[in-house]
Amino acid sequence: MVPPAPAWLSRWAKAEWKRAVPELVQRGILTRADLGAMESYCVAAGSARQITEAMAAMLLPDLKMGGLQIRYATLARQLGAELGLSPVTCQPIEDRGRLCRRG
């Protein structure tokens, strides 16, 4: 069963939850113990997306926002890898020569 996104997540973080959680549940990777890490991943990925959208609407780039976007994107990549969301980490070690099935 796919747990619902926490109500306190931003709309960007909820969108990431709805995208990633069903896949992890289907693969049997996500457990109740992982939900805190999943929330952190979704906050980081959602924040990176939110900042990217805000910066796209600006006439001139904001370097501070750009630095923050990079930090959130890096954190999301790291947390996502720990949760099994990268092509390398989503397979058992013996199967890592193949890419994950993305649906």
N, C-alpha and C positions, 0 to 999 in steps of 0.2 A: 504494500500500500504506500502510495506517495504522500508524504506529509505535506500539509499546506504551508505556504510561505508565512513566516511570522508577520503579524500585522504591522509591526514597527518598521519593517524594511521600506526603503524608498521604492518608488515605482521602477526605477532602473534595476535595483537589487532584486525586486520581486520578479521582474522579467527574466533575469539570469537564473533565479531559483526554478522558475517554471520551465526553463530550457534544460538545465543541467540535472536537476534532482531525479526526474523520471528515468533518465538514462542510467544514472548510478544505481537507482533502486532496481531497475530491470537487470542489471549486471550483478546484483547482489553485493555491491561494494559499500553502499551507504548504510550505516547502522545508526541507532539512536545515539550512540557514543560519538558519532561523527557530526551530529547536527550543529554543534557550536562552531566547528571548523567550516562547515558548509555555510553557515550564516556569515562568518568572517569573509569567506571567499566571495559570497554574493555582494556584501557591502563594498569590498575592494573593486570587484568587477563593475558593479553598478556605479560607483563613484567615478571610476575611470571613464565610463561611458557618458555620464552626466557632464563631466568636465570637458570631454571631447566635443559634445554637442554645444555646450556653452561657448567654447573657443571657436567653433565653426561659425558662430553668429557674429563674432567680433571682426571689426575692420582691421585691427592690428593685433598680433598675438600678445598674450599676457604671459611673460616668462615665468612668473611665480605659479600661475595656474598650470603652465606647461610642465614645470618641475613636479608639481603635485600629481598631475595626470600620469607622469612617468612612474612615480613612486607607487601609486595605486595599481597601475597596470602590472608592474613588477611583482607586487605583493599578490595580486590575483593569479598571475602565472605560477608563482611559487606554491600558493595554497591549492590551486587547481591541480598541480602535479601531485601534491600529497594526497589529494582526494581521488586521483585516477582519471583526471580530465585531459591529460596529454597523451599523444600517440604512444609514447614510450612507457608511461606508467600505468596505462589502462590494461595492459596484458600481463599475464603471468610471465615470469622471467624466461621460461622455455619458449614462449610464443612471441617474444618481443621483436622478432624479425618481420612481423606483419603489423599493419596499421589496424587500429580499432575500427570496428564497424560504427560508423556515425549515421544516425538515423534522423 
